[in-house]
């Protein structure tokens, strides 16, 4: 099972649309995960139409129209892998312990908010992944998103993709 993970797209405030390479990845994915900060409904509509399966949440920049359609936290099981998705996890300091306590039944937590790619594992075994942002790199050298594979309850082949500056 092929995953594409993105967050903090901020369309149309930070970009008119997602980069073409990300749309290509969406078209080839079995599951698309979006960890919030869409900003406007048309991107949600477009991803719902193009993604085979979309697992998504709202973020702090998402207004009532998006909050009416998306949860704050999402949970799913993909080929035996238990995932959760949330936008904000709080400060980087203590993140692994805090998230392990909040998501004890998850194998992987996808999150956003900081626009900073993150990949770590809590002592409990919970893996935390932030794909960065494909449209608003802020202080990062590149805009980014993540792809991965899921099989037999395991997340493998995690790759951070850099988009043009």
C-alpha positions as CSV (number, residue, x, y, z in Angstrom):
1,X,0.0,0.0,0.0
2,X,1.5,3.3,-1.1
3,X,1.0,6.4,1.1
4,X,1.4,10.1,0.4
5,X,1.6,12.4,3.4
6,X,1.3,16.2,3.4
7,X,0.4,19.0,5.7
8,X,0.3,22.8,5.8
9,X,-0.7,23.2,2.2
10,X,-2.2,26.7,2.8
11,X,-3.8,26.8,-0.7
12,X,-4.5,29.4,-2.0
13,X,-2.8,31.7,0.4
14,X,0.8,30.3,0.1
15,X,0.4,28.7,-3.4
16,X,-2.3,28.6,-6.1
17,X,-2.2,24.8,-6.1
18,X,-0.2,21.8,-5.0
19,X,3.1,21.2,-7.0
20,X,2.7,18.9,-10.0
21,X,5.1,16.3,-8.5
22,X,2.8,16.0,-5.5
23,X,-0.3,15.7,-7.6
24,X,1.5,12.9,-9.5
25,X,2.3,11.2,-6.2
26,X,-1.4,11.5,-5.2
27,X,-2.5,9.9,-8.4
28,X,-0.2,6.9,-7.7
29,X,-1.1,6.5,-4.0
30,X,-3.5,4.1,-2.4
31,X,-3.9,6.4,0.6
32,X,-3.4,10.2,1.0
33,X,-2.9,11.7,4.4
34,X,-3.3,15.4,5.0
35,X,-2.5,16.7,8.5
36,X,-4.3,20.0,8.4
37,X,-4.0,23.6,7.5
38,X,-5.8,23.4,4.1
39,X,-7.1,27.0,4.4
40,X,-9.8,26.7,1.7
41,X,-12.4,24.0,0.8
42,X,-11.5,23.6,-3.0
43,X,-8.3,21.7,-2.2
44,X,-10.2,19.3,0.0
45,X,-12.7,18.8,-2.8
46,X,-9.9,18.1,-5.3
47,X,-8.1,15.7,-3.1
48,X,-11.4,13.8,-2.3
49,X,-11.9,13.4,-6.1
50,X,-8.4,12.3,-6.9
51,X,-7.3,10.3,-3.9
52,X,-8.3,6.6,-3.7
53,X,-8.6,7.1,0.0
54,X,-8.2,10.3,2.0
55,X,-7.5,10.5,5.7
56,X,-7.4,14.1,6.8
57,X,-7.9,16.5,9.7
58,X,-8.3,20.2,10.1
59,X,-5.6,22.6,11.4
60,X,-5.5,25.8,13.3
61,X,-5.8,27.9,10.0
62,X,-8.9,26.1,8.9
63,X,-12.3,27.8,9.3
64,X,-15.8,26.6,9.9
65,X,-16.4,25.1,6.4
66,X,-13.4,22.8,6.7
67,X,-14.0,22.0,10.4
68,X,-17.5,20.9,9.5
69,X,-16.1,18.3,7.1
70,X,-13.0,17.2,8.9
71,X,-12.2,15.9,12.4
72,X,-9.5,17.3,14.7
73,X,-8.0,13.8,15.0
74,X,-8.3,10.8,12.6
75,X,-7.6,7.2,13.2
76,X,-7.3,4.3,10.7
77,X,-5.9,0.9,10.2
78,X,-4.0,0.3,7.0
79,X,-2.8,-3.2,6.2
80,X,-2.5,-3.8,10.0
81,X,-0.8,-0.5,10.7
82,X,-2.6,1.7,13.2
83,X,-2.3,5.3,12.3
84,X,-3.5,8.6,13.8
85,X,-3.4,12.1,12.3
86,X,-3.5,15.4,14.1
87,X,-2.4,18.9,13.2
88,X,-0.7,20.2,16.3
89,X,1.4,18.2,18.8
90,X,2.8,21.1,20.9
91,X,6.5,22.0,21.4
92,X,9.2,19.7,20.1
93,X,10.6,19.3,23.6
94,X,8.8,16.3,25.1
95,X,6.9,15.5,21.9
96,X,7.6,11.8,21.9
97,X,6.5,11.2,25.5
98,X,3.5,13.5,25.2
99,X,2.2,11.9,22.0
100,X,2.9,8.3,23.2
101,X,0.6,9.1,26.2
102,X,-2.1,10.6,23.9
103,X,-2.0,7.9,21.2
104,X,-1.2,4.6,23.1
105,X,-3.1,2.5,20.5
106,X,-1.3,3.9,17.4
107,X,1.8,2.7,15.6
108,X,2.4,6.0,13.7
109,X,1.3,9.5,14.3
110,X,1.2,11.9,11.3
111,X,1.2,15.6,12.2
112,X,1.9,19.1,10.8
113,X,1.8,22.7,12.1
114,X,5.5,23.5,12.2
115,X,6.3,23.1,8.5
116,X,9.4,21.3,9.7
117,X,9.9,17.7,8.7
118,X,10.1,15.4,11.7
119,X,10.8,11.7,12.0
120,X,11.3,10.2,15.4
121,X,10.2,7.2,17.5
122,X,9.0,7.4,21.1
123,X,10.3,4.9,23.7
124,X,6.9,3.2,23.4
125,X,7.5,2.5,19.7
126,X,5.2,5.2,18.4
127,X,6.7,6.7,15.2
128,X,6.0,10.4,14.8
129,X,6.2,11.9,11.2
130,X,5.7,15.5,10.0
131,X,6.0,15.8,6.2
132,X,6.8,19.6,6.4
133,X,4.9,21.7,3.8
134,X,4.8,21.3,0.0
135,X,3.9,25.0,-0.5
136,X,5.3,27.1,2.4
137,X,8.8,26.0,3.4
138,X,9.2,28.9,5.9
139,X,12.7,28.6,7.3
140,X,13.4,25.2,5.7
141,X,15.6,24.9,2.6
142,X,12.9,23.0,0.7
143,X,9.2,22.5,0.5
144,X,8.5,18.8,1.3
145,X,6.1,15.9,1.5
146,X,6.5,12.2,2.4
147,X,5.8,8.9,0.7
148,X,5.9,5.5,2.4
149,X,4.8,1.9,2.0
150,X,2.6,-0.1,4.4
151,X,2.5,-3.9,4.5
152,X,1.9,-6.4,7.2
153,X,1.4,-3.8,9.9
154,X,4.7,-2.0,9.2
155,X,5.6,1.4,7.7
156,X,8.6,1.1,5.4
157,X,10.3,3.0,2.6
158,X,9.6,6.4,4.2
159,X,11.0,9.1,1.9
160,X,11.0,12.8,2.4
161,X,10.6,14.5,-1.0
162,X,12.2,17.9,-1.6
163,X,10.4,20.2,-4.0
164,X,12.0,23.1,-5.9
165,X,13.1,26.2,-4.1
